[in-house]
Amino acid sequence: MKRKILPMFVLFWVLGHIQFMAQPPKRQFSPQDFVKRLESFIVREACLTPTEATAFFPIFHELHDKQRGINWQIRELKKRSLPAHATDKDYYNLIKEINKLKIESAELEDLYYKKMCKAIPARKVHEAMQAEDRFHRRMLRKFSNRPDKSKQK
């Protein structure tokens, strides 16, 4: 009996390790890699020249950095739980604060789109905006393991 148990144990142990090693390694999310992929996608989809890309991306990244800060503030306000004895006025003030930040974000976007239109043609700014949206949709599909509809056509 002991002679059968040891070889079977070794066999299962080896098979288990082979199965484990066959799994592809999970890749960590890299913000730098994400930005590089986003930039190359926008350059390709919006047909930006190297000169246009050099003028466009610093403004683009500055806008998104500032919006990230505003969105973080909005998230923090939405997560905030008011005390149980909070009044409707307290909740109303919280909503007003969130809306002010959303308006600030929209005004910031307007200001930066004007800067972008001075740096490159407005048509290319619009195409870059569309390309950014497409990129984000594709990345979300990729992360959720859903097929990309644009490749099925």
Secondary structure as UniProt FT lines:
FT   HELIX           2..22
FT   HELIX           31..46
FT   HELIX           50..79
FT   TURN            84..85
FT   HELIX           88..119
FT   HELIX           122..143
FT   TURN            144..145
FT   HELIX           149..152
//
